[in-house]
């Protein structure tokens, strides 16, 4: 179908929303993005752009912009927690040399996308809090200030607590996974190169990787616990609580934890993949459709994939209804499979004695005798190219 002169409203100026805005604007649609914050920025968090997400940025001619503000990953290193001894090195340069992985500050990627959206002629309206979405052939977005907007298509890219998801699927109750995670950024006074360091401990693990010009390090620390923690990723916590939770982590891990002076904590909740991704003239993408735990680093990458698939489906199908049905068919099975992989991945880093020692020995043997297989075990995620058709 022709999107030229069609009006599209996108709720949420995150990674998925801005990517969809760029792709739809390039097809000639008049695109407006509604963002409830006072500025398009996200601070205090890093993320990984893996090859499947990078494919979308390449197709939008934004891969070089990303490369300028991020670190290309050379390896993933698994370490034991007590002394930070190396257990397994997954050498991406040697065994996945045709792929590109990047460590990026979330605000830098948002900046790349926001600049591209504005250059393309996308209108971005800040301080626009959505109260509800009224479904129909001409859907209406009702704002907290009493205003209304809508168009030929409304896209919900508004995350975990999406108003459009609720309109399409009702209000769902997530459940606490029994895990919490801390996020922090520390100066790279340790000389860490462009590698992801994963420190594996009993019931918890720590991930560290450099960002930007290598001068800062992103930390994500996950811990199993029985107590409930409030859902959200920007709840301030005392660094002493983080260090107390990771007592017993030594060597480089201890050095990194001691460097933390500002930290956020969030509880990890599991949400079902939405049953309905679309309505008559509305669609969900990213976390609004399939909230994803962080253990495969795929939240941002799936949102990039969704945005491209939505755009292509609208271009290929004869009308909006069939385009949105095609979009869900293309995306729902893959998204559910990736979400399931993320749900089941954390335990591998949380083994306790007596199981941790033999598991680490198996990892070492795999790295020694089958390194290519170890690197390629998730090729079905990373080598997927949604732009290839």
N, C-alpha and C positions, 0 to 999 in steps of 0.2 A: 504494500500500500504506500501511497505517497504521504509523507509526513510534512511536506512543505505547507507552511501557514497553519498547521495544526497547533493547538495550544496545550502545553504540558506543564503541570505543576508537580514539582518534586519536593517531598517533605524530608528535610534533613540534608545538611551540607557536609556530610562525612565522606568517606572514600567512595562508597557505592553511589551515593546521591550525586556527587560532583562528576564521577565518571559517566554515569548515565546521562547527565545534563550535557556533557561534551559530545557524547556519541549521538544523542538525539538532535542536538543543535546542528551537527554536521549534516544531518538529513533534511534540514530546513525547518524544523519545528521551532516555535516560539516557546522557549523554556524559562520558567521561573523557579528558583530554588528558595524554599522557606527554611530559615534557620532560627531557632529560638534563642541562641546565644547572641551576645552583642558584637562578636567578632568571629570570623572564621579562623579558629585556631584551636589546637589541642596540645596541651603541654604535659610533660612529665612521663611520656611513655614511648617505648620503641616498638618496632615491629619488623617482621621479615617479609620481604617481597620475594617470593619463590618463583621459579620459571613459569608456572602456569599463570600467575598474576602479571608477571613481566610481559608475557605475550600480549596482553591487552594494552599495556602502556606502549609497547612497540607499535601496535596497530594504530594507536592514537598519536604516534610520533612524540611520545613523552619519555621514552626510555633513557635518552641522553640527559634529560633534565633530572631524572632520578639519580643517574650515575654521578652527577656533579655534587649531589648533596648527601651521599650515602657511602657505605663501605661495601665493596664486593666481598662476599664470604669466600674464604679459601678452604675451610675445613670445619667439621664439627668434632669436638673432642669430649669424650665421656671420661669422667674422673671419679675416683672414690672420694668419699666425703672427708675421711679422717685426716689424710695428709695431702689431698688433692693429687694423688698419683694418677697418671694416665692409664686408663683401661683400654680405650679404643679410639683411634683417630680415623675419621671418615674423610679422606682426602678428596675434596670436590674437584680440585684442579686436575688431579690425575685420573680419577675414575668417572667424572661427569664434566669433562672439559668443554663440552658443547653447551652446557647450561650456565645460567647466571643466577646467583642468589645474592640478595642485598640486605644489609642491616640499615634501617632508616629510622630517623625520629619521625613519629607520626605527624607532628606539625609540619615537617618539611615536605612530606608527601601531600598533605592537605594543601600546602602552599603551592606546590607544582600544579595540582589539579585545579585549585581556585583561580590561579593566574590563567591557565589554559581556558577555563570556562568563561572568564570575563573577556578574554581575547576573542573568543568565538561568538560573543554577543549574548551569553546567558545572563539573565537578571537574577541577582542574589539579594534577597530581602532579609535583613537581620531583625532580631527581636520579634519574631513571629511565632508565638506559642500556639500550637494546634490543640484545640479542645476536642474536636470530633470530626469525623469524615462522614458525610451523607452520601450514600451510594446511589447509583442510578446512571442513566445514559449520559448525563452531564453531572458528574459528581461534584459536590461542594465541600470545601474545606472551611470549617468554622474556626475562627481564631479567638483567642482569649480577649482581644480588644474589641470584639463584636463584629469585626470585618469578616467577609467571606470571599473566597476565590475558588477557582477550579479550572475547568477546561475540557478538552477532548480526552485527556488522560491524566490521572493522578497516580503518582508513584510514591509508595511509602518506603523510604530509606531511613526511617527514624528509629532504628535500633530495637533493643530488647523490649521497650515499653511502647511500641508502635501503636498509635491511635488507629491506623488503618488495619493493622493485624487484628486488633480487637473487633473492629467493625466487620471483618470478613470471617473471623473464627471464634468470636466470643473471647471473654477474658480467661486465660489459662493460668494455672497455678504451677509455677516452677518448683522444683524440690532441691534442697541443699545437697550437694554432692559429698559433703563431709570433708571438703577441702577449701582452704583459703589461699590467697596469693598476695604477696607484697610487690609493689613496683618502686624502683628507685633509680636515680641516675647519679653516678659518681664520676669524679675526674679520673682520667686514665693515667694515673701516676704509676701504673704497674707495667707499662710497656706492652699491653695486650695488642696483638696483631689481629687481623680481620678473620677471627675464628670464633665460633660459638663454643663456649665452655659450659659443660653440663656437669654439675657436681651431684652425684647420686648418694643419698643417705637413707636411713631407715625412716620411712613414712614422710619423706620430704626431699625436695631437690632444689637446686639453685642454678639458674641460667644467666650467663653474662656474655655480652658481645659489645664491641665498640661501634660508635655511630659518628655521623658527620665526617670530620676530618681525622677521626681517630682519637680526638681529645677527650671524649666522654664515653662512659660505659653504661649500658642499660642492664639493669638487674631485674629478674623476675624470680621470686622465691615462693614455691608452693609447699604447703604443709597439710597433712591430714589432721583433722580434728573433729571432735564430736560436737562442739558447741556451734550454734548457729552464728553466722556473721551476716551483716546487712549486705544486700546485693548492691553493686555499684563499684566502679573502679577508681574512684577518687576520694576515698575516705581516709583522712589523715590519721596516722598512727605514730606512736613513739618508736624511734629506731631501736630502743632498748628491747622492746617486745620482739622485734625481728631477730636481734642477736640472741635473745634468750631462747627463742624457738629453734634457732640453728646452732645452739651450743654443741660442741663436738665436731663442728666442721673446722678443719685446720688448713694450714698452708695458704694457698692463694685465695681459697674460699673465705677463710677467716679475715684475710687482709681486705677483701672486697666488702665484707659485711661491716668491718670496723670503719670503713670510709663513708658509710651512709649517715647523713645528718637530716634527711628529709625523705619520708616514705609514705606511700599510700597503701591501704589494705582493702581488699574486696573479697567477699564470699563468692565462691563458684557455684552457680546454680545450673541445673540442667533443664532446658526447655525443649519441648517437642518441636520437631520440624512442622511448620504450619501445614494443615491439610489443604487449605485453600490459599493459593498464592495470588489469585486474581478474582476480580468481579467483572461487572459489565464494562467498566472503563477505568479500572484501577488495578494496580499490581504492586506486589511486595518484592523487595530484594534485600540481600545482605542479612544482617542479624534480625531484621524484622520478619524474614521468612524462615531462617534457620540459625538461631543463636548457636554459637560454636565455642566450646571450651578451648583454652589457649594451647593445648598440648600437641597440636600439629602445626601451629603458627599459620592457620588457614583462614581466620576470620576476614582479614582484609583481602586476601587473595580470592576467596569465594565471592566477595562483594564485587571485585573487579570483573570476575567471570560473569556474574549475574548481569551486571550493567551492559556488557557487550552482547550477551545472549538476548536480552530484552530488546536492545536496539536492532539486532539482526532479525529477530522474529517479527518485529513491527515492519521492517523493510520488506521481508519476504512474503508475509501473509497478505491475503486480499482485503482484510478488514481487521479492526481492533480486536473483536471477539476471538477470531481464529488465531490472531497473533499472540494473544495472551495465553490461550490454551497451549499453543505450540511452545511458548516460553516455559511454562511449568513442566511440560513433558520433557523438554531438553535439560532442565536443571534439577528437578526434585530428586531423582534417583541418585545422581552424583552427590548432591549436597548431603543427602541422608547418609550416604556411605562415608563421606569425609567426616561428618559429625560423629558417626559411630566410631571411626578410627581415633578421633580426638578423645572421645569418652573413655576409650580403653587403653590409651597410651601411657598415662601418667604412672600406673603401677609399676611399669618396667624400671622406673628410676627410683622406686620407693621400697625395694626389697630389704627385708630385715635378715639378720643372721638366724638360722644357718644357711639361708637360701642365697644371700647376696654374694658370698664368696664363689660358689660354683657358677652362678650366673655370670659373674665378671670373668671367670676363666673361659667360659663359652664365648663371651664377647671377644676376648683376646684371641682365641683360636680362629674365630670368624674373620677378625681383622687381619690375621696372619695368612690364612689359607684361602679365604674367599672375600677379599676386600671389595671387589666390584659388585658382588652380590649384596654385601652389607650396605653399600652406598645406594644400590638400586632397588632396595626393598619397597620403597614408596614411589617408584616411577609412575605408577598409575595415578598418583596425585600430581607430581611435579612435572611430568612430561605431557600432561593433558594440555592441549592448545585449543581453547574455545574459539579462537579466531580462524582456525583452519577449516571450520565447517563440519 
